[in-house]
Amino acid sequence: MARRAVEQELSRERILEAARHLFITKGYRAISMRSIGQHLGYSHGSLYYHFKEKAELFYAIVIEDFGYLSSCLNSVMSLPETGEFTRTEMLLLEFIRFGLEHPHQYEIMFMTRDEELLAYCRSEQGRCLEQFASIVRGHLDDNMHTDESLKSIPLSLFLSAHGFISYYIQEKASFEEVRPAAMVHVRILCKNLHLPASRR
């Protein structure tokens, strides 16, 4: 009965949230299942109901965060165009918004240098980039681009947005604080893209 009560109180979501924070602030290698449990006020044994080991917990964070980013990017593409931004600009702004509103998640997803952690992230990074590229290519005029440029443009846009996010994460700036700069940035990036007439 006591174990069931602990399992109900200590949800998977609470564990993920605490572990994400600790991995970023103290480093993956410095954190143990025991320290995560202590941070939450539980014994580390209660974590094993949800996760068998620290690596499994880390990968669950990666999967959850990339899934959330994917839904954010897809939701923007379903919104009606306002005339103020092209679809590609909206996509870039949403990517920047995600990064600056969720800096801890973004750092785990795209900015870790730990080779062990990169092994967990690379496949999800690849899927995310392919989703991003697919959306961008869908809003370019095929007749105005070579096959090579259709491959290189999405990556260039992605890397440019990533650079913007990385810089302002270091500055600890919120998306609202840099929104005007983000709008200028994405317009410059997209200025010379050839879009079908209906998407300009």
N, C-alpha and C positions, 0 to 999 in steps of 0.2 A: 504493500500500500504506500509506504514511504517513497519507494523508488518511483512509483507511478506519479506521485505528486511532484517529485523533482523533475521528472521527464516532462510533465505538463508545464511547469513553471519555466524551466530553462529551454526555451524554444530554439529550434534550429536557426531562426532569424536572429535571435539575440546573440547566439554564438558567432555567427558570421559577422555581425556588426562589430562585436568586440575584437574578434581576431583580425579583421581588416584594419581596424585602428591600431592595434598593437604591432602588426606586421610592418605598417608604414612608419610608425613613430619609433620603434625599437629595433626593427630589422627582423627578417624571417628567422635567421639562425639564433637570435637571442631569445626567441619566444618558444616556450614549450606548452604542451597541453596543460601542464600543471599551472603555469603562469596565466594562461587564458582563464582557467577555472577560478584562480584566485582573484583575477580582475573582475569576474562576474559574481564572486562571493559564493562559489560552489567548489566542491572537490573536483579534481580533474577526472575522476571516475565517471561523473555525471555527463561529461562531454562524449564519452565513448558510446553512449546510447545512440548518438547521431553520427559520429565520425570515428573511424577505427584508428586514424593516425593524423599527424599534423599535415602531411602532404595531401591527404584526401580532403582535409578542411580547406587548405589553400586552393586546391583545384576547384572546389565547390564555390569559393569566392569568385574565382576567375570566370567560371561558367555563368554564375548569376549576373555579374557585372557586364559581361559582354552581351548576355541576353537582354538586359535592360537597355543597353546602348542600341542594340539592333531594333528593339521596339520603338525607341525614340526616333531613330532615323526613318523607320517605316511610317510612323504616325505623321511626320512632317510631309511626307510625299502624298499622303491622302488628304491634306488640307487644300482648300481652293486657293489658287493664286490671287494675290491682292493687287498686283501691278507694281508694287513697291520693290519686290525681289523676284528674281527668277527662281525656278525650282532648285537649281544648283546652288545659288546663293543661300536659299533657305536651308539646304542640306548642310552647308558649311557652317552656317550660324548655329544650327542645332548641335552639330558636333562640338563646336567651341563652347556652347552653353553647357553641354554635358560635362566637358572637361573641367570647366571652372566652377561649376556648381557641385561637382563630385571629385574634388582633387585627390582624395585618398584612393578612391577607386581608379581614377585615371593613372595615377602613378604606378599602381600595381599592374594595370593592364598594358601600359605603353612605355613606362620609364624605368622599370627595374633593370639593373645591370647584372644581377646575380644569375649565373649560367643555369643553376639548378631550377630557379624560378622561371627563367625564360623558356625552359623546356615545357613547362605547363602552359605558358602563354602563347607560344608561337602559332599553334594550330588555330587558336581562337582569333589571334591577330590576323592571320591569313583569311579566315572566314569574314571577319569584319571588313577588311580591305576589299575583298571581292564584292561584298554587298555594296559598299560605298562606290566602288568602280562601276558596278552594274547600274546603279541609279544615275551616276554622272553620265555614262555612255548613253543611257536611255534619253537624255536630254541634250545630246549633241546632234548636230546635223551631219549625218553620215556622208553626205555628198561633199562636205567641206573639209573632211579630215581623212588622212591616210590611216591605214590599219595601225601603223606605228604610233601615230598621235592619239588614236583612240585608246591605246594601251597606256601611253605615257602621261596623258593629261590627268586622269583620275589620281594616279600616284603623286604627281606634282601638287595637285590641289590638297590631297590628304596630308602630305608632308608639310606644306605651307601652313595649313590649319594646325597641325601638331606643333610646329614651331611657335606659333602664336600662343597656344595653350601652355606649352612648357615655360615660355618666358613669363607669362602672367601668373602661373602657379607659383613660381619662385618669388614673385612679387606679392604673393598672397592676396591677389585682387579677385573680387567677385565678378561674375558676368555682368551684373548691372553697372558696376563701376567702369567697365571697359566696353560696354555695348557700342558706344559711338565709334570707338577704334575698331571693333570687330566688324561693324557694318562697312567702314571704309576699306578694311583689309579684304573682305570677301568681294567687294565690288571691283577692287583693283585686280584681284586674282581672276575674276570672271570677265573682265572688260573686253578682252580680245577673243573670247570663245565664240565660235560660230554656232548659234542656236537656230533651230527651225523658227520661221517667222512667227508662228503661233505661240512660241515659248519665250519670246524676247520681252 
